[in-house]
Amino acid sequence: MMFAGIVKSSTVDYPKKIVSTIFTLGCNFSCDYCQNADLIQIEEEKFILSDKEIIEFLKKRKNILDGVCITGGEPSIWGDKLIEFLKQIKNEIGEHFLIKVDTNGANPEFVKKIIKIVDFIAIDFKSLEYEKFSKVKKDVILDSIELLKNSNIDYEIRITMYPLYVQEGDFSKYIEILKGVKKIAIQQFQNKIVYVDKHINPYENEIIEKFYKLFKENNFNIELR
């Protein structure tokens, strides 16, 4: 078992689609602002759904849903086991049933494999300083992003505006590093989450707008969420 939760119907997890969102258990990062911090540690009692149960649920709703979003936790830590599950969805429900995977990009080999299977990939580009919350180097994430740039798959790179990770003085560096990316999505950091130090205030709107406009001025396809 890999799965610890499900949202039966969502209109926000796959652009312009209605999907079920499935949460994998476990993560190799420890981000300050994680909305699903209870999924970071793999604990047996948190596994609540089997592969078979999810497939059967999706089959019953295949005429209502456009597809499924696999998120976490971090899906890529399940490697080939999850890849076989993704293939099973396509084989048993149909190629028309869309699959989106959210990932932190820390496993380029996983990204390389799922590009051939799924329909949409979202990578969270969290910072220029990955050592603050992981043992993974930034260049590994950029390798995963490069794979998306060189593919025909739909994808987006998401940036959460957490001031300790995304610093205003570094804004221009993101333009150079993410050059050639098909789509960027900027999202505000929410300090309402219980896992976050409440003394870390979100950026003011004008700072977010500054970052957004910088991408716009450099001809990026960018969305502000």
C-alpha positions as CSV (number, residue, x, y, z in Angstrom):
1,M,0.0,0.0,0.0
2,M,1.1,3.5,-0.9
3,F,-1.9,5.7,-0.3
4,A,-3.1,7.6,2.8
5,G,-6.0,9.7,1.5
6,I,-8.4,10.7,-1.2
7,V,-10.4,13.7,-2.3
8,K,-13.2,12.2,-4.4
9,S,-13.7,15.2,-6.6
10,S,-11.5,18.3,-7.1
11,T,-11.6,21.2,-9.6
12,V,-8.3,22.7,-8.4
13,D,-5.7,19.9,-8.7
14,Y,-5.6,19.6,-12.5
15,P,-6.0,22.7,-14.6
16,K,-9.5,22.9,-16.1
17,K,-10.3,19.3,-15.2
18,I,-12.4,17.4,-12.6
19,V,-10.3,14.8,-10.9
20,S,-10.0,12.6,-7.9
21,T,-6.9,13.5,-5.9
22,I,-4.9,10.6,-4.3
23,F,-2.3,11.2,-1.6
24,T,0.7,9.0,-1.3
25,L,2.4,8.5,2.1
26,G,6.0,9.6,2.8
27,C,8.3,12.4,1.7
28,N,12.0,12.9,1.4
29,F,11.7,16.7,2.1
30,S,10.8,18.5,5.2
31,C,9.5,21.9,4.1
32,D,8.6,24.5,6.7
33,Y,5.2,25.2,5.2
34,C,4.0,21.7,4.2
35,Q,0.2,21.5,4.1
36,N,0.4,17.7,4.5
37,A,3.1,17.3,7.1
38,D,1.2,14.4,8.6
39,L,2.1,12.5,5.5
40,I,5.8,13.0,5.7
41,Q,6.6,10.0,7.9
42,I,5.7,6.5,6.7
43,E,3.6,4.9,9.5
44,E,1.7,1.6,8.9
45,E,-1.5,2.9,10.4
46,K,-1.7,5.8,7.9
47,F,-2.1,3.5,4.9
48,I,-5.9,3.5,4.3
49,L,-6.3,2.6,0.7
50,S,-5.1,-0.3,-1.4
51,D,-4.2,0.0,-5.1
52,K,-7.2,-2.2,-5.9
53,E,-9.6,-0.1,-3.9
54,I,-8.5,3.1,-5.8
55,I,-8.7,1.4,-9.2
56,E,-12.2,0.2,-8.4
57,F,-13.3,3.6,-7.2
58,L,-11.9,5.4,-10.3
59,K,-13.6,2.8,-12.6
60,K,-17.0,3.6,-11.0
61,R,-16.5,7.3,-11.6
62,K,-14.8,7.2,-15.0
63,N,-17.8,8.8,-16.6
64,I,-17.8,11.7,-14.1
65,L,-14.1,12.4,-13.7
66,D,-11.6,13.6,-16.3
67,G,-8.9,11.8,-14.5
68,V,-6.8,11.5,-11.3
69,C,-4.1,13.6,-9.6
70,I,-1.4,11.7,-7.7
71,T,0.1,13.9,-5.0
72,G,1.6,13.5,-1.5
73,G,3.6,13.3,0.5
74,E,6.0,12.7,-2.4
75,P,4.9,10.2,-5.1
76,S,8.4,9.6,-6.5
77,I,9.6,7.8,-3.3
78,W,7.5,4.8,-4.4
79,G,9.4,4.5,-7.6
80,D,8.6,1.6,-9.9
81,K,5.8,0.4,-7.6
82,L,3.9,3.7,-8.3
83,I,4.8,3.5,-12.0
84,E,3.2,0.1,-12.3
85,F,0.1,1.6,-10.6
86,L,0.0,4.4,-13.2
87,K,0.2,1.9,-16.0
88,Q,-2.6,-0.1,-14.4
89,I,-4.9,3.0,-14.4
90,K,-4.3,3.5,-18.2
91,N,-4.7,-0.2,-18.9
92,E,-7.9,-0.8,-16.9
93,I,-9.7,2.6,-17.3
94,G,-8.3,3.8,-20.6
95,E,-5.8,6.1,-22.2
96,H,-8.4,8.9,-22.2
97,F,-8.5,8.9,-18.4
98,L,-6.0,11.6,-17.5
99,I,-3.2,11.3,-14.9
100,K,-1.4,14.2,-13.3
101,V,1.5,13.7,-10.9
102,D,2.8,16.3,-8.4
103,T,6.4,15.9,-7.5
104,N,9.3,17.7,-5.9
105,G,11.5,16.7,-8.8
106,A,14.1,15.0,-6.6
107,N,14.1,11.8,-8.7
108,P,14.8,12.6,-12.3
109,E,14.8,9.0,-13.3
110,F,11.2,8.7,-12.0
111,V,10.3,11.8,-13.9
112,K,11.9,10.4,-17.1
113,K,9.8,7.2,-16.8
114,I,6.4,8.8,-16.0
115,I,6.7,11.3,-18.9
116,K,5.9,8.3,-21.1
117,I,2.8,7.4,-19.1
118,V,1.0,10.4,-17.6
119,D,-0.6,13.5,-19.1
120,F,0.5,16.3,-16.8
121,I,3.4,16.8,-14.3
122,A,3.8,19.6,-11.8
123,I,7.2,20.1,-10.2
124,D,7.5,22.4,-7.1
125,F,10.7,24.5,-7.5
126,K,11.0,25.5,-3.9
127,S,14.2,27.5,-3.5
128,L,17.7,28.3,-4.7
129,E,18.9,26.8,-1.4
130,Y,17.6,23.2,-1.1
131,E,20.0,22.4,1.7
132,K,17.6,24.3,4.0
133,F,15.1,21.5,4.0
134,S,16.6,18.5,2.1
135,K,19.7,16.5,1.3
136,V,19.0,17.0,-2.4
137,K,20.9,19.6,-4.5
138,K,19.1,22.2,-6.6
139,D,20.8,20.9,-9.8
140,V,18.9,17.5,-9.3
141,I,15.6,19.4,-9.4
142,L,16.8,21.3,-12.5
143,D,17.6,18.0,-14.2
144,S,14.0,17.0,-13.7
145,I,12.7,20.3,-15.0
146,E,15.0,19.9,-18.1
147,L,13.4,16.6,-18.8
148,L,10.0,18.3,-18.9
149,K,11.3,21.1,-21.1
150,N,12.6,18.6,-23.6
151,S,9.3,16.6,-23.7
152,N,5.9,17.1,-25.3
153,I,4.0,16.6,-22.0
154,D,1.9,19.3,-20.4
155,Y,3.6,20.5,-17.2
156,E,4.0,23.4,-14.9
157,I,6.6,24.6,-12.4
158,R,5.2,25.9,-9.2
159,I,6.8,28.3,-6.8
160,T,5.5,28.9,-3.3
161,M,6.4,32.3,-2.1
162,Y,7.7,31.4,1.3
163,P,10.1,34.2,2.3
164,L,12.7,32.0,3.9
165,Y,13.1,29.9,0.8
166,V,12.3,32.4,-2.0
167,Q,14.1,35.6,-1.1
168,E,13.3,38.9,-2.8
169,G,17.0,39.6,-3.5
170,D,17.1,36.4,-5.6
171,F,14.1,37.1,-7.8
172,S,16.1,37.8,-11.0
173,K,18.0,34.6,-10.6
174,Y,14.8,32.6,-11.1
175,I,14.3,34.2,-14.5
176,E,17.7,32.8,-15.7
177,I,17.4,29.4,-14.1
178,L,13.9,28.7,-15.4
179,K,14.5,30.0,-18.9
180,G,12.6,28.0,-21.4
181,V,10.0,26.6,-19.0
182,K,6.5,26.2,-20.6
183,K,4.5,27.4,-17.6
184,I,5.1,28.9,-14.2
185,A,2.6,29.1,-11.4
186,I,3.3,31.4,-8.4
187,Q,1.3,30.7,-5.2
188,Q,1.2,32.6,-2.0
189,F,2.5,31.0,1.2
190,Q,-0.2,30.6,3.9
191,N,1.0,30.8,7.5
192,K,-2.3,29.5,8.8
193,I,-1.0,26.0,8.7
194,V,-0.3,24.6,12.1
195,Y,3.2,23.3,11.2
196,V,4.5,26.8,10.3
197,D,6.0,29.4,12.6
198,K,3.3,32.0,12.8
199,H,6.0,34.7,13.0
200,I,6.9,34.1,9.3
201,N,4.6,36.6,7.5
202,P,3.6,36.0,3.9
203,Y,5.0,38.5,1.3
204,E,2.9,41.6,0.8
205,N,0.9,41.5,-2.5
206,E,3.1,44.1,-4.1
207,I,6.1,41.8,-3.6
208,I,4.3,38.9,-5.2
209,E,3.3,41.2,-8.1
210,K,6.9,42.3,-8.5
211,F,7.9,38.7,-8.9
212,Y,5.0,38.0,-11.3
213,K,5.8,41.0,-13.5
214,L,9.4,40.1,-13.7
215,F,8.4,36.8,-15.3
216,K,5.9,38.5,-17.5
217,E,8.5,41.0,-18.7
218,N,10.7,38.1,-19.7
219,N,7.9,36.5,-21.8
220,F,7.1,33.6,-19.4
221,N,3.6,32.0,-19.4
222,I,2.8,32.6,-15.8
223,E,-0.2,32.2,-13.5
224,L,-0.7,33.8,-10.1
225,R,-2.7,31.7,-7.7
